[in-house]
Amino acid sequence: MSKFKVVVTDHEYESMEIERQEMSKIDVDFYDSYQCKTEDEVIDATKDADGVIVQYAKITPRVIDHLKKCKVISTYSIGVDKIDIKSATAKNICVANVPDYCVDEVSDHAVLLMLAIARKLTLLNGKVKSGVWDYKVSKPIYRIKGKKLGLIGFGKIPKLVAKKAQSFGMKVYAYDPYITAEEMSKYDVSRMEFDDIIQTVDFVSIHVPLLPSTKEMFNEAAFKKMKKTSYLINAARGPVVDEKALIEALQNKEIAGAALDVVYKEPISKDNLLVKMDNVIITPHVAWYSEESAEALQRTTAQQVVQELEGYYPKNLVNRELKGKLNLKER
């Protein structure tokens, strides 16, 4: 019997060879064939695991309560809303994420969504393929240069979005309660409060994690404050947007359109009204993906489990209040 047991609750990768390579560095039994959908399935799979790797499965307080000897939970993501951090911390379980594996990809995709919705790319592509060769079906389209972009959140990804948008001659503003105006000015970005920014800019791009304080921050009241010519871009988390309020804002022409890589419930239903709207672009939560980012995500997620089981704090420890409390070393 090996010294450790590591379980992957669920994944959508064609191969787990990268994870196996990392796990081979320690004495471990590695289980990667689960595809847990329910809380009970997660409990059955993980109850005696030393380390847990998760993609979409929910690590609830009940799941954590059943973990007998787990030391680390590592997630294939930047966001950690699927894991009950408070419960994990109470049991001295390290939670690790991968915050920087796809900053290039997501920032590229956010800018792509902005340009595509502004230039009505999918509408025009669909018209041409249906036999209509007429630019007038896209009217009106406005010049990007000189337009105002508002970033909600100012971490690594929106900083890159700002740089890329500025190359098109856009003026960039940002709201982030944790970042000072002085810090933003280093990136030639002007700081504004939330209500001010959504009333001012032509494009609003969301870059915040899903937290109780950010859930449905884009609600009916927010949409009514936005310009009728403005667009909403979301490559962060679906539930940051109240989807019913978004649909009503689009139907009532309170905003011009939306470009989304994430929605409230994924995968999106074919009956969702957003799917039927010409002024909405939706991609299937793909902003994170490139071959390079996928490999980095798999490798780093596995490495952080190995790090903890070898006696070190994971590189990207989420519940940092455990620093100094556990018998672990810093690398």
C-alpha positions in Angstrom: 0.0 0.0 0.0 1.3 3.4 -0.9 1.9 6.2 1.6 -0.7 8.5 0.1 -4.0 8.4 -1.8 -4.9 11.2 -4.2 -8.3 11.3 -5.9 -9.5 13.4 -8.9 -13.2 13.9 -8.4 -14.0 14.8 -12.0 -12.3 16.1 -15.2 -12.8 16.5 -18.9 -9.2 15.9 -20.1 -8.4 13.3 -22.8 -5.3 12.2 -20.9 -4.2 12.3 -17.3 -0.6 11.5 -18.2 0.6 15.0 -17.0 -0.9 14.4 -13.5 0.6 10.8 -13.4 4.0 12.2 -14.2 3.8 14.6 -11.2 2.3 11.9 -8.9 5.1 9.5 -9.8 7.5 11.8 -7.7 5.9 10.6 -4.5 4.6 7.3 -3.1 1.0 7.6 -4.0 -2.0 5.7 -5.2 -3.6 7.9 -7.9 -7.3 7.6 -8.8 -8.3 9.5 -11.9 -11.3 7.6 -13.2 -14.1 9.2 -11.2 -16.6 11.6 -12.7 -18.5 12.6 -9.6 -21.8 14.5 -10.2 -23.5 14.4 -6.8 -22.4 15.3 -3.3 -22.7 11.6 -2.2 -20.5 10.5 -5.1 -17.8 13.0 -4.1 -18.0 11.8 -0.5 -17.6 8.2 -1.5 -14.6 8.9 -3.7 -12.7 11.2 -1.4 -13.5 10.3 2.2 -10.2 8.5 2.7 -8.0 10.6 0.4 -4.9 12.5 1.4 -5.2 14.9 -1.5 -8.2 15.9 -3.7 -8.1 17.4 -7.2 -11.4 18.9 -8.5 -12.7 20.4 -11.7 -16.4 21.0 -11.5 -17.6 18.9 -8.5 -18.8 20.9 -5.5 -16.7 20.5 -2.3 -19.4 21.4 0.2 -19.2 21.6 4.0 -20.7 18.1 4.1 -18.1 16.7 1.7 -15.3 18.3 3.9 -16.9 17.0 7.0 -16.5 13.4 5.6 -12.8 13.9 4.7 -10.9 11.8 7.3 -7.3 12.6 6.5 -7.3 15.1 3.6 -4.4 17.6 3.7 -4.9 19.5 0.4 -7.6 20.3 -2.2 -6.3 21.6 -5.5 -8.6 22.9 -8.2 -8.3 23.1 -12.0 -9.2 26.8 -12.0 -8.6 30.3 -10.9 -11.9 30.6 -9.2 -12.6 28.6 -6.0 -16.3 29.2 -5.5 -16.9 25.4 -5.9 -15.0 24.8 -2.6 -16.2 25.8 0.8 -13.0 27.5 1.9 -14.2 28.2 5.5 -14.9 24.6 6.2 -11.6 23.5 4.6 -9.7 26.0 6.7 -11.4 24.9 9.9 -10.1 21.4 9.2 -6.6 22.7 8.3 -6.9 21.6 4.7 -4.9 23.6 2.3 -6.8 24.9 -0.8 -4.8 25.7 -3.9 -5.8 27.2 -7.2 -3.9 28.2 -10.4 -4.2 32.0 -10.7 -1.9 32.7 -13.6 -2.1 29.8 -16.1 -4.4 31.6 -18.6 -4.0 35.3 -18.2 -3.0 35.8 -21.8 -5.8 33.6 -23.1 -8.6 35.2 -21.1 -7.4 38.8 -21.7 -7.2 38.0 -25.5 -10.7 36.5 -25.4 -12.2 39.4 -23.5 -10.8 41.8 -26.1 -12.0 39.5 -28.9 -15.5 39.5 -27.5 -15.5 43.2 -27.3 -14.3 43.7 -30.9 -16.7 41.0 -32.2 -19.8 42.5 -30.6 -18.8 46.0 -31.5 -18.1 45.1 -35.1 -21.1 42.7 -35.2 -18.9 40.0 -36.5 -21.2 37.0 -35.8 -24.2 38.8 -37.2 -22.4 39.6 -40.4 -20.9 36.1 -40.7 -24.3 34.6 -40.3 -25.9 36.9 -42.9 -23.1 36.2 -45.5 -23.5 32.4 -45.0 -27.2 32.7 -45.5 -26.7 34.5 -48.8 -27.0 38.1 -47.7 -24.0 40.3 -48.9 -24.9 43.7 -47.5 -23.0 45.7 -44.9 -26.1 47.7 -44.1 -27.6 44.9 -42.0 -24.9 45.7 -39.4 -25.8 49.5 -39.0 -24.9 51.2 -36.8 -21.2 50.3 -36.1 -19.1 52.9 -34.3 -15.3 53.4 -34.3 -13.4 51.7 -31.5 -10.7 54.4 -31.2 -11.6 56.9 -28.5 -14.2 54.7 -26.9 -14.2 54.1 -23.2 -13.6 50.7 -21.6 -14.5 50.0 -18.0 -12.9 47.2 -16.2 -14.7 45.7 -13.2 -11.7 44.3 -11.2 -8.1 45.1 -11.7 -6.1 41.9 -11.3 -3.6 40.3 -13.7 -6.1 39.7 -16.5 -7.7 43.1 -16.6 -4.3 44.7 -16.5 -3.5 42.9 -19.7 -6.9 43.8 -21.2 -6.2 47.4 -20.5 -2.9 47.3 -22.4 -4.4 45.5 -25.3 -7.4 47.9 -25.5 -5.1 50.9 -25.3 -3.4 49.7 -28.4 -6.7 50.3 -30.2 -6.8 53.9 -28.9 -9.3 53.2 -26.2 -9.5 55.1 -22.9 -9.5 52.7 -20.0 -11.1 53.0 -16.6 -11.4 50.5 -13.7 -13.3 49.8 -10.5 -11.6 47.7 -7.8 -12.2 48.5 -4.1 -8.8 46.9 -3.3 -6.6 48.9 -5.8 -5.7 52.5 -5.4 -5.9 55.2 -8.1 -2.1 55.6 -7.8 -1.6 51.9 -8.6 -4.0 52.1 -11.6 -2.3 55.2 -12.9 0.9 53.1 -13.5 -1.1 51.3 -16.2 -2.5 54.6 -17.6 -5.9 53.6 -16.2 -8.2 55.9 -14.3 -10.0 54.7 -11.2 -13.7 55.2 -10.8 -16.4 54.0 -8.4 -18.8 51.3 -9.7 -21.9 53.4 -10.3 -19.8 56.1 -12.0 -18.0 53.7 -14.3 -21.1 51.8 -15.6 -22.8 55.1 -16.4 -19.7 56.5 -18.2 -18.1 53.8 -20.4 -19.0 52.3 -23.8 -17.9 48.8 -22.8 -18.0 47.1 -19.4 -15.8 44.1 -19.0 -16.2 41.9 -15.9 -13.1 40.5 -14.2 -14.1 39.7 -10.6 -14.3 36.4 -8.8 -17.6 35.0 -7.8 -18.1 35.9 -4.1 -21.2 36.8 -2.0 -20.3 40.4 -2.6 -20.1 40.1 -6.4 -22.9 37.7 -7.0 -25.5 39.4 -9.3 -23.7 42.7 -8.9 -24.9 43.4 -12.4 -28.6 43.5 -11.7 -31.7 45.5 -12.9 -30.5 48.7 -11.1 -27.0 48.4 -12.7 -28.3 47.9 -16.2 -30.6 50.9 -15.9 -27.6 53.0 -15.2 -25.6 51.9 -18.2 -25.6 53.8 -21.5 -28.1 52.5 -24.1 -25.2 52.3 -26.5 -23.0 50.3 -24.2 -22.0 46.6 -24.2 -21.4 44.1 -21.4 -18.5 41.7 -21.7 -18.2 38.8 -19.3 -15.3 36.3 -19.3 -15.2 35.9 -15.5 -18.1 34.1 -13.8 -21.7 33.8 -15.0 -23.5 34.4 -11.7 -21.9 37.9 -11.3 -24.7 38.8 -13.8 -28.4 38.5 -12.9 -29.3 36.8 -16.2 -33.0 37.6 -16.0 -32.2 41.3 -15.6 -29.7 41.1 -18.5 -32.3 39.6 -20.8 -34.8 42.3 -19.8 -32.2 45.0 -20.3 -31.5 43.7 -23.8 -35.2 43.3 -24.6 -35.9 46.9 -23.4 -32.8 48.2 -25.3 -31.3 49.5 -22.1 -27.9 48.3 -23.3 -26.8 47.6 -26.9 -25.6 44.0 -26.5 -23.6 41.5 -24.6 -20.7 39.2 -25.3 -20.4 36.3 -22.8 -18.0 33.4 -22.3 -19.8 32.4 -19.1 -23.5 32.2 -18.2 -25.5 31.6 -15.0 -26.0 27.9 -15.6 -23.6 26.0 -17.8 -24.1 24.5 -20.3 -26.6 27.1 -21.5 -30.1 25.8 -22.4 -31.0 26.0 -26.1 -34.3 27.6 -24.8 -32.4 30.4 -23.1 -33.5 33.7 -24.7 -29.9 34.9 -24.8 -29.2 32.2 -27.5 -31.8 33.7 -29.8 -30.6 37.3 -29.7 -28.6 38.8 -32.6 -26.9 41.3 -30.3 -25.5 38.6 -28.0 -22.4 36.5 -28.6 -21.8 33.4 -26.4 -18.8 31.2 -26.3 -18.7 28.0 -24.2 -16.5 29.0 -21.3 -13.5 28.7 -23.5 -11.6 31.9 -22.7 -9.1 30.0 -20.5 -8.1 27.5 -23.2 -5.1 27.1 -25.4 -3.0 23.9 -25.7 -0.3 25.7 -23.6 -2.6 26.9 -20.9 -4.3 23.5 -20.6 -1.0 21.8 -20.0 0.0 24.4 -17.4 -3.3 24.0 -15.6 -3.0 20.2 -15.3 0.6 20.2 -14.3 0.3 23.0 -11.7 -2.8 21.6 -10.2 -1.1 18.2 -9.6 2.2 19.8 -8.5 0.5 21.6 -5.7 -0.9 18.4 -4.3 2.6 16.9 -4.4 4.1 19.9 -2.8 1.8 19.6 0.2 2.2 15.9 0.6 6.0 16.4 0.5 5.7 18.8 3.5 5.5 22.2 1.8 2.8 24.8 1.5 1.3 24.8 -2.0 2.6 27.5 -4.3 -0.8 29.1 -4.7 -2.3 28.7 -1.3 -5.8 30.3 -1.2 -6.5 30.1 2.5 -3.4 31.9 3.5 -4.5 32.1 7.1 -3.1 28.6 7.5 0.4 29.9 6.9 2.5 29.3 10.0 -0.3 27.1 11.6 0.7 23.9 9.9 3.8 21.8 10.1 4.7 22.7 6.5 7.7 24.4 5.0 8.0 27.3 2.6 9.7 26.6 -0.7 
